Amino acid sequence: MENNCKERRNETTNGEKRCNDVADRNRSNINMVNYITRLSQASRSTLAIILSRRRATSSSIRSESIFLDNNYPNYNWLLPGWLVEERHMDTGRIYKYFYDPVGSLYYSRAQVLNAWDQSGLVVLDDD
C-alpha cells in the first residue's frame, strides 16, 4: 500500500490527503464486513436486495454507511429481516434509513410502525 500511496502523491497536488482517503475507504470496507457478519440470515437477504439496487454516486459529500438489524440494542424493536442504514456524514450528521425484507425504504421509525399497522401487525412496544 505504501507504494500505491507514493504513486498517488505524484499524481495529485494533495497526494497525502488522497492516500489517506484510500486508507479510510479500506478501513471502511473492513468495518462493513464486521457489521455484515453480525447480521441475521434474514437481514443479509434484505441487504443483498438493497445493495443490488444501489446506484453509484458521484457526490462530493463523503459518508460511511453501516447496516444494523434487530441484533443491535438500539434497533431491537425491528422485526427479523428489517434493516436500518446509518449514514455517517463527514459533517458529523447521521442519517437513518429503514428497509423492509423486500428492500422498500422508510425514512423514520414512525413510518416503519405505520407500515406495520397498515399491514395488520400488532406490535407490543416495551419503551
N, C-alpha and C positions, 0 to 999 in steps of 0.2 A: 504494500500500500504506500510506503514511503516513496518509492519510485514514481508511482502514479501521481502523488501529491507534487513532487518536484516538476514533473511534466506539466501539470495543470498550472503551477505557478508561472511557468514560462508562457503559457497560452493567454493569461489574463493579467490585467494590471493589479488585480486584487487576488492573486493566486492563493495567498494564505487563507483568505475567507472562503474561497471556493473549495479548498482542500478540507477545511473544517465542515463545510456543508455536506461534502461527500461522507465524511466520517459520521456526521449526525444522522444522515439517511441510513447508513449501515447499522448504527445503534438502534435506530427506529425500527428497522426490519427485524432485528433480534428481539426487541421488545414486543413487536406484533406477534412473533412466533410464540413467545411466552404466554401472551394472552389467549391466543387461539388454542393452545394445548389445554388450557383450563376450562374451555367451553364444553358444554354437554354435546352429545352427538346431534341432538335436535337443533341446537344453536349453531353447530358447524354447518348443517344443511342450510339453515337460513343465511348464514354468512356467505356460503358459496353462491346463493342466488343473488345476494346484494352485490358482491364483487363482480359477478358476471355481467351485471347491468351498469356498473360504474364506468363513467367516461373519464378519460384522462383530461386534466385541466391544465391550463397554462396560466393560472392565477399567480400574481406576484406575491400574494399573501401566503406565507407558508403555514402549514398546520401539520399536526400529527394526530392520527385517528387511532383510537383503541375501541375494541368491541367487547362488551360485557354482557353477561346474562344473569339469570336468577341465582347463580352460584356466588355472586358478589354481594356483600352486605347491603349496599345502598340500593340494590335492584332486586332484592329477594321477593319483591311483590310481583315481578314479571312472571308470566306463565312460561312453562317449558317451550323452547323453540323461539321465544321472543328475544330480541337483542336491543341494546342501546349502544349507539355510537357516540363516543365523546370525542369531539374535535377540539384539540388544544391548540389555539392560535398563538403565534409568536407574541401577540399583544397581551397575552395572559387570559383572554376571554375563552370560555369553554362553551361550545355549542353541543346540545344533546339532541340526537335523533333516534327515534324508536322504530323498530321494524318488526312486523309480524312474521309468522313462519313462511308466508308466500312472498315476502320482500316488500310489502306495502309500507310506506313511510308515514310516520306520525311525528308531529313536532313537539308534543308535550305529554306529560303523564295524564293530564286531563283528557286529551284526545284518545289516548290508549284506553282509559277507563270508560269513556263514552262509547268507543267501538265495541268493547266487551259488553256493555249494557245493551247496545243496539242488537248485538248478536244473541242476546238472551242468556249470557253468562251471569251467574251470581258470584260476586267476588266479596269475600269477607276480609276486611282490612283491619289489621291489628293496631295500626297507627292511631 
